Amino acid sequence: MVHSASVRESMIASGVLDSLVLLVFIFRLWIRIRMQRVGWEDIWATIAFFCGMLNVTSNWAYLGKLKVGQVSTTAMWIYMISLTCLVWAVRVSIIFSIIRIIPARERLHIHGLMIVTFFLLTCSALVVQRAISCSYAYRVIQSSTSSPYFSCSLRPVLIISELAVGAIADIITVIFPLYVLRRVTLPRKQLRLLRLLFSSSIAVSIMCSVRMAFQIVPSLTSWAIFMTDIQVQCPSSGPLLPSRWLD
């Protein structure tokens, strides 16, 4: 059971952070468009941003209904799908930022595209997995009650599989920029950008782990929304922001 005070605190904190993220994201995107340097990393940062906004909004509805034991069906579906898309869009945005500074003739450029393909396929598989699991839960609930609300909780085996796949993706996201640093000779400005991206990949990995812990521990569930907001901020206003000067 989530206490109302904890819900209010998490919603206020996330609301303030949402406003800051929105302003920084608009500023970042405006500068990139003005300098005509919009790339795939910006597109995926935009996708992550909107997925994050959908996730936060649906999470508000989720937390608001928990105190009476009901969860909006629409909010639950949006929450489950947007959360998965958010996490993987952040990773794809970081990888595309690294690919952009690797010369096209380098084999690592192809390796980066292969990583992106792996991430997208994994994200699609996880979304389908969640959809099937929640559809089954929805049918079971609808057959036993006439309530328009339902709560979709993943089975332990699915949670473990998502944790394992996420850990592998985080390891790849951290190791890839290190490998590029060792194998590719880059100008000083691009080296600085690559170090920033490496820091970003570590930060995203830590936040993914903390957010997952908040979701697993019932007493900390309400603060998962706050960690999701911070994760939205990473691709929108993190190390990718100064990249316009480091190209």
Contacts in CASP RR format, 6 or more apart in sequence:
PFRMAT RR
TARGET T0000
AUTHOR 0000-0000-0000
METHOD contacts of the structure
MODEL  1
MVHSASVRESMIASGVLDSLVLLVFIFRLWIRIRMQRVGWEDIWATIAFF
CGMLNVTSNWAYLGKLKVGQVSTTAMWIYMISLTCLVWAVRVSIIFSIIR
IIPARERLHIHGLMIVTFFLLTCSALVVQRAISCSYAYRVIQSSTSSPYF
SCSLRPVLIISELAVGAIADIITVIFPLYVLRRVTLPRKQLRLLRLLFSS
SIAVSIMCSVRMAFQIVPSLTSWAIFMTDIQVQCPSSGPLLPSRWLD
1 66 0 8 1.000
1 67 0 8 1.000
1 218 0 8 1.000
2 63 0 8 1.000
2 66 0 8 1.000
2 67 0 8 1.000
2 221 0 8 1.000
2 222 0 8 1.000
3 222 0 8 1.000
4 67 0 8 1.000
6 222 0 8 1.000
6 223 0 8 1.000
7 63 0 8 1.000
7 64 0 8 1.000
7 66 0 8 1.000
7 67 0 8 1.000
7 222 0 8 1.000
9 222 0 8 1.000
10 63 0 8 1.000
10 222 0 8 1.000
10 223 0 8 1.000
10 225 0 8 1.000
10 226 0 8 1.000
11 60 0 8 1.000
11 63 0 8 1.000
11 225 0 8 1.000
13 226 0 8 1.000
13 229 0 8 1.000
14 56 0 8 1.000
14 60 0 8 1.000
14 225 0 8 1.000
14 226 0 8 1.000
14 228 0 8 1.000
14 229 0 8 1.000
15 56 0 8 1.000
15 229 0 8 1.000
17 226 0 8 1.000
17 229 0 8 1.000
17 230 0 8 1.000
17 233 0 8 1.000
18 53 0 8 1.000
18 56 0 8 1.000
18 229 0 8 1.000
20 233 0 8 1.000
21 49 0 8 1.000
21 229 0 8 1.000
21 232 0 8 1.000
21 233 0 8 1.000
21 236 0 8 1.000
21 237 0 8 1.000
24 233 0 8 1.000
24 236 0 8 1.000
24 237 0 8 1.000
24 241 0 8 1.000
25 45 0 8 1.000
25 49 0 8 1.000
25 236 0 8 1.000
25 237 0 8 1.000
28 45 0 8 1.000
28 236 0 8 1.000
28 237 0 8 1.000
28 240 0 8 1.000
28 241 0 8 1.000
29 38 0 8 1.000
29 42 0 8 1.000
29 46 0 8 1.000
31 244 0 8 1.000
32 38 0 8 1.000
32 39 0 8 1.000
32 42 0 8 1.000
32 244 0 8 1.000
35 244 0 8 1.000
37 244 0 8 1.000
37 247 0 8 1.000
39 96 0 8 1.000
39 100 0 8 1.000
40 96 0 8 1.000
40 99 0 8 1.000
40 100 0 8 1.000
41 93 0 8 1.000
41 94 0 8 1.000
41 96 0 8 1.000
41 97 0 8 1.000
41 100 0 8 1.000
41 235 0 8 1.000
41 240 0 8 1.000
42 93 0 8 1.000
42 240 0 8 1.000
44 89 0 8 1.000
44 92 0 8 1.000
44 93 0 8 1.000
44 96 0 8 1.000
44 235 0 8 1.000
45 89 0 8 1.000
45 93 0 8 1.000
45 235 0 8 1.000
45 236 0 8 1.000
45 240 0 8 1.000
47 85 0 8 1.000
47 89 0 8 1.000
47 93 0 8 1.000
48 85 0 8 1.000
48 86 0 8 1.000
48 89 0 8 1.000
48 90 0 8 1.000
48 93 0 8 1.000
48 232 0 8 1.000
48 235 0 8 1.000
48 236 0 8 1.000
49 232 0 8 1.000
49 235 0 8 1.000
49 236 0 8 1.000
51 82 0 8 1.000
51 83 0 8 1.000
51 85 0 8 1.000
51 86 0 8 1.000
51 89 0 8 1.000
52 82 0 8 1.000
52 86 0 8 1.000
52 228 0 8 1.000
52 229 0 8 1.000
52 231 0 8 1.000
52 232 0 8 1.000
53 232 0 8 1.000
54 78 0 8 1.000
54 82 0 8 1.000
55 78 0 8 1.000
55 79 0 8 1.000
55 82 0 8 1.000
55 83 0 8 1.000
55 86 0 8 1.000
55 228 0 8 1.000
55 232 0 8 1.000
56 225 0 8 1.000
56 228 0 8 1.000
56 229 0 8 1.000
56 232 0 8 1.000
57 78 0 8 1.000
58 74 0 8 1.000
58 75 0 8 1.000
58 76 0 8 1.000
58 78 0 8 1.000
58 79 0 8 1.000
58 82 0 8 1.000
59 75 0 8 1.000
59 79 0 8 1.000
59 224 0 8 1.000
59 225 0 8 1.000
59 228 0 8 1.000
60 225 0 8 1.000
61 71 0 8 1.000
61 72 0 8 1.000
61 75 0 8 1.000
62 71 0 8 1.000
62 72 0 8 1.000
62 75 0 8 1.000
62 76 0 8 1.000
62 79 0 8 1.000
63 222 0 8 1.000
63 225 0 8 1.000
65 71 0 8 1.000
65 72 0 8 1.000
65 75 0 8 1.000
65 149 0 8 1.000
69 149 0 8 1.000
69 151 0 8 1.000
70 147 0 8 1.000
70 149 0 8 1.000
71 149 0 8 1.000
71 150 0 8 1.000
71 151 0 8 1.000
72 149 0 8 1.000
73 138 0 8 1.000
73 148 0 8 1.000
73 149 0 8 1.000
73 150 0 8 1.000
76 134 0 8 1.000
76 150 0 8 1.000
76 151 0 8 1.000
76 152 0 8 1.000
77 134 0 8 1.000
80 130 0 8 1.000
80 131 0 8 1.000
80 134 0 8 1.000
80 152 0 8 1.000
81 127 0 8 1.000
81 130 0 8 1.000
81 131 0 8 1.000
83 228 0 8 1.000
84 123 0 8 1.000
84 126 0 8 1.000
84 127 0 8 1.000
84 130 0 8 1.000
85 123 0 8 1.000
85 127 0 8 1.000
86 228 0 8 1.000
86 231 0 8 1.000
86 232 0 8 1.000
87 166 0 8 1.000
87 208 0 8 1.000
87 231 0 8 1.000
88 119 0 8 1.000
88 120 0 8 1.000
88 122 0 8 1.000
88 123 0 8 1.000
88 126 0 8 1.000
88 169 0 8 1.000
89 123 0 8 1.000
89 235 0 8 1.000
90 204 0 8 1.000
90 231 0 8 1.000
90 234 0 8 1.000
90 235 0 8 1.000
91 119 0 8 1.000
91 169 0 8 1.000
91 170 0 8 1.000
91 173 0 8 1.000
91 204 0 8 1.000
92 116 0 8 1.000
92 119 0 8 1.000
92 120 0 8 1.000
93 235 0 8 1.000
93 240 0 8 1.000
94 173 0 8 1.000
94 197 0 8 1.000
94 200 0 8 1.000
94 201 0 8 1.000
94 204 0 8 1.000
94 235 0 8 1.000
95 112 0 8 1.000
95 115 0 8 1.000
95 116 0 8 1.000
95 119 0 8 1.000
95 173 0 8 1.000
95 176 0 8 1.000
96 116 0 8 1.000
97 193 0 8 1.000
97 197 0 8 1.000
97 239 0 8 1.000
97 240 0 8 1.000
97 243 0 8 1.000
98 112 0 8 1.000
98 176 0 8 1.000
98 177 0 8 1.000
98 180 0 8 1.000
98 194 0 8 1.000
98 197 0 8 1.000
99 109 0 8 1.000
99 112 0 8 1.000
99 113 0 8 1.000
99 116 0 8 1.000
101 180 0 8 1.000
101 186 0 8 1.000
101 190 0 8 1.000
101 193 0 8 1.000
101 194 0 8 1.000
101 247 0 8 1.000
102 108 0 8 1.000
102 109 0 8 1.000
102 112 0 8 1.000
102 180 0 8 1.000
102 184 0 8 1.000
103 109 0 8 1.000
103 184 0 8 1.000
106 183 0 8 1.000
106 184 0 8 1.000
108 179 0 8 1.000
108 180 0 8 1.000
108 183 0 8 1.000
108 184 0 8 1.000
111 176 0 8 1.000
112 176 0 8 1.000
115 172 0 8 1.000
115 176 0 8 1.000
118 172 0 8 1.000
119 169 0 8 1.000
122 165 0 8 1.000
122 169 0 8 1.000
126 162 0 8 1.000
126 165 0 8 1.000
129 158 0 8 1.000
129 161 0 8 1.000
130 152 0 8 1.000
130 154 0 8 1.000
130 158 0 8 1.000
133 152 0 8 1.000
133 154 0 8 1.000
133 155 0 8 1.000
133 158 0 8 1.000
134 152 0 8 1.000
137 150 0 8 1.000
137 151 0 8 1.000
137 152 0 8 1.000
137 153 0 8 1.000
138 150 0 8 1.000
138 152 0 8 1.000
141 147 0 8 1.000
141 150 0 8 1.000
142 150 0 8 1.000
154 162 0 8 1.000
159 216 0 8 1.000
163 212 0 8 1.000
166 208 0 8 1.000
170 201 0 8 1.000
170 204 0 8 1.000
170 205 0 8 1.000
170 208 0 8 1.000
170 209 0 8 1.000
173 201 0 8 1.000
173 204 0 8 1.000
173 205 0 8 1.000
174 198 0 8 1.000
174 201 0 8 1.000
174 202 0 8 1.000
174 205 0 8 1.000
176 201 0 8 1.000
177 194 0 8 1.000
177 195 0 8 1.000
177 197 0 8 1.000
177 198 0 8 1.000
177 201 0 8 1.000
178 198 0 8 1.000
180 186 0 8 1.000
180 194 0 8 1.000
181 191 0 8 1.000
181 194 0 8 1.000
181 195 0 8 1.000
181 198 0 8 1.000
186 194 0 8 1.000
189 245 0 8 1.000
189 246 0 8 1.000
189 247 0 8 1.000
190 246 0 8 1.000
190 247 0 8 1.000
192 246 0 8 1.000
193 239 0 8 1.000
193 242 0 8 1.000
193 243 0 8 1.000
193 246 0 8 1.000
193 247 0 8 1.000
196 239 0 8 1.000
196 242 0 8 1.000
196 243 0 8 1.000
196 246 0 8 1.000
197 239 0 8 1.000
197 240 0 8 1.000
199 239 0 8 1.000
200 234 0 8 1.000
200 238 0 8 1.000
200 239 0 8 1.000
200 240 0 8 1.000
203 234 0 8 1.000
204 231 0 8 1.000
204 234 0 8 1.000
207 227 0 8 1.000
207 230 0 8 1.000
207 231 0 8 1.000
207 234 0 8 1.000
208 231 0 8 1.000
210 227 0 8 1.000
211 224 0 8 1.000
211 227 0 8 1.000
211 228 0 8 1.000
211 231 0 8 1.000
213 220 0 8 1.000
214 220 0 8 1.000
214 221 0 8 1.000
214 223 0 8 1.000
214 224 0 8 1.000
214 227 0 8 1.000
215 221 0 8 1.000
215 224 0 8 1.000
END
